[in-house]
C-alpha cells in the first residue's frame, strides 16, 4: 500500500488506543484497515516514534476495509506531532479531537475524510486532496500548502461552530471550499 511493504508486518486484530506508538526493528509504517481504529492521544511529543524519525500512516485502503486514525479523543487529548505522511484512502477517516496536533509532512486524502473537530487544531505542512476527498473543519486547521481536486470538498464551519482555516498556498483545481459560519439570528454579518 502506497509503497509500504506490509507482508512481514505484525498485526493487531482489534482497535488500538495509546498515548504514543513506538515502532522498532526498522519499522516505519502503520496500516489501519479492517474497520479498526488507531487512537493516539499524544504526550506533546512525537506520536509515532521510529528509528528513522519518520512514519507513514495508511488509513482505510481498498478491499482491506475502512480504518480510522484518531488524534486525540473525547476523553484524552494531549497533542503531539507526527513526522511523515498520512494517506487516507476512500474508506478512511482521520479525526482530530480536543488538542493541538501537527503533521510535519503530507496528509494525502485519496477519497477519504479528515475531520478537525471543535476545540482541536491541526497544523500541516501539506494537504493533497484527490477524488471525492472531504475535509471538515469545525476547529482550527493551519496548512502551508493545500491542493484540491475537481471532486474534493472543504467545509469550514457547520451549524454549531464557525471553524478556522489558514492556508499559505491554495489550489482548489475545481474543488469546492464552503464557508459555513456559526450563524446567530439577528446578528450583523461582522458579528457572526
N, C-alpha and C positions, 0 to 999 in steps of 0.2 A: 504494500500500500504506500503510495507516494514515495517510492524509492527506499522505504524502510523494510528490512527483511525480518519478518516475524516468525520464520519457520522454526527457529530454536527458542522462541520466547517462552517464558514462564507464563502460565495462565492463572487467572483468578476467576472463578465461576460465579462470583457474587459482586454486587456493587461494593465499592470501597470508599471509605472516608478516612482522611488523615490530615494532620497539620501540614506536613511536607512529605515528599516521596524521595527516597534515595535509590538510585539505580546503580548497581555495582557490576563488576565483570565486563566493563566497556559498554554497558547498556546505555542507550541514549534515546530510546523511543518508547512511547506508550500508545497502545491501541485500545480505544474504548468502544465496544460494539456489543452485540447480543442483547440489546435493550437494557444494558447495565449503565451505571454511572460511576464517575470518579469525582469525589468531592475533596478539594484541598482548601482548608481554612486559612492556612498560612501562619507564619510567625514573624512576619515583617521582613523575612529574608527570601532566599531563592526557594521557590515552590517545589521544583524538581531538581534535585542535586545529582549531577553526573560527573564522571571523571574528566570529561572534556569541557564541562561548564555550559553546554547547550543541550537542549532536549527537544524532541519532536513529539507532539501530541496529535494523534489522528483520532477523530471522533465521528462515529456513525458513517460507515462507508459501505455502499453497495449491498450485496446479498448477505453480508455479515450481520445486518440488523442495525437498528438505531443505537445511539450512545449519547450520553450527556456528560459534559465536563462542567462541574460547579466550582466556581472560585468563590469560596465563602458559602455560608448557608444562613437560614433564618435564625439558627441557634448560635453559631460561632463564625465570626469573620474577623481575621486579624490582619489581612493584607499580605502582600508579598509580590515577588517578581518571577516571571517565567522568562528565561533567556532561551530563545529558539523559535520554533514555528508551531503554530496551532492550525491544523487543517480540519475544517468542519465539512463533512460530506452531506449528501442530500438528506439523510436520516439522522443527522447530528445536530445537537444543540449545545451551546455554551451559555451558562447563566453566571452573571456577576452579581454578587449579593453582599450588601452590608459593610463594605470597607473599600479601601483603595488597592487595586491590583494593577500590575503592569505586565505587558508582553514586550520585551526587548527583542523584537524580531517581527515576523509577519503572522497575521491572522488571515488565513485564506479560507473564505467561505464559499464552498462549491455546492450551492443549492441548499445549504443548511440555514440555521438560525443562531444569531447571537442576541442575547437579552442582557442589557445593562439596566438592572433594576433600581428602583427608587432607593436612595440612600447609599448607593455604591458609585465608585469611579473606576473607569478602565482607561489606562494610558497605554497607547500602542504606537509602535514605530510605523507600521504599515498595515492597512486592511485592504485585501483584494477580494472583490465580490465577483462571483461567476454564476451563471444560470439564474435560478429563482432565489438567490440568496436574500435573506431578510436580516436586518439589524434593527432592533427595537431599543430605543434609549429613553428610559424614564429617569435615570440617574444622570451621571456625567460621563462623557466619553471625549478624550483628547487624543487626536490622531495626527501624526506628522503627514502621512500620505494616504488618501483613500481613493481607490479606483473601483468604480462600479461596472455593471454590465447592463445590457439592454433590458433584462427582466428583473434586475435587483431592486429592492425597496428598502429605504432607510426611513424609519418612522421615529421622529423626535417628539416625545411627549405623548400623552394619552389623556383620557378623561379624568385622571386623578392627579397628574403631575406634568409640568412643562417639559422637563428633560433639558439637558445642556450638551451641546456638541461644539468642539473647537477642532477645526481641520486646517492644517497648514497648506496642503495642496489637494484639490478635489477634482476628479474627472468622473462624472457620472456615466458617460458613454451611453446615454439613452435611458439609464435607470432613473428611478424616482426618489426624491427626498421630500417627505411630507412633514411639515411642521404643524404640530397639534398642541398649542399651548393649553395649559390648565385654565380653561375659561371660567371667569367669575361673572355671574349675571349682574348686569348693571355697572360693571367696571369699565372704565375707559380703556382703550387699546394700550396705552402706555403703562397701565397698572396691571396688565394681565401677566 
